[in-house]
Structures are given as C-alpha cells and as structure tokens.
Amino acid sequence: LCFFFKGGDVTNHDGTGGRSIYGDAFEEESFEVKHTGPGLLSMANRGRATNNSQFFTTLKTVEALDFKHVVFGFVTDGTDVVKKLESFGSPNGLVSGRVVITDCGQIENSGF
C-alpha cells in the first residue's frame, strides 16, 4: 500500500513548510543507518541541505530512501500504532483520515 507516513510541517500544516530549531533548514548529518524496515524515523527533505521540521516514519524496507534521507531514530513503543497508521494510506497518496501528534519531546542521550 504505502511505505511511510509524514509529518512535522509546523508552519503551513499541509506538507509544504517547516522550520527547524537551527533556522529554515540544515544539512544532513550521516547516512550510516539505512531504511531497513518499519518504524524508522527519518528527515523529510527536498534535496541536500533542505531538512527542517518535517519527518517520516517507514512502514517497510525502502532502499530508495538510503543516502537521501537521514535516519535519526526508531519507534520503541507503540509499533501497533504505526501499523494502524498504515491503514490510513492509499495507493494514490490520499489519506482517509487526519492524525495529530499531541505530545512529543527529546530523549536525552543515554550513551547509545
């Protein structure tokens, strides 16, 4: 069906905007982690050095995203929610409902 879901447009709320804590955009950090399965969090961008607040979560392995989008995290709890979100997608890219993130935060570096 679909291979990721995207969010993080905090300025236009339609997928065309975004803003980072570093300004309008920032460069990629590392392409070391590959898109090898569901539940990986990656930066959404429009090409090199265009990262902002937009991100996506993979629903399956997507090698075509490697070396274009930086993986920065992974889902550790709530994989059932990730699976449920997949049902909102369609082959033509239209979604059947709206999903809103109501709370988020930053996990302090714990040495991993």
Secondary structure as GFF3:
##gff-version 3
##sequence-region A 1 112
A	DSSP	beta_strand	4	7	.	.	.	ID=ss1
A	DSSP	beta_strand	40	43	.	.	.	ID=ss2
A	DSSP	beta_strand	55	58	.	.	.	ID=ss3
A	DSSP	three_ten_helix	63	65	.	.	.	ID=ss4
A	DSSP	beta_strand	71	74	.	.	.	ID=ss5
A	DSSP	alpha_helix	79	86	.	.	.	ID=ss6
###
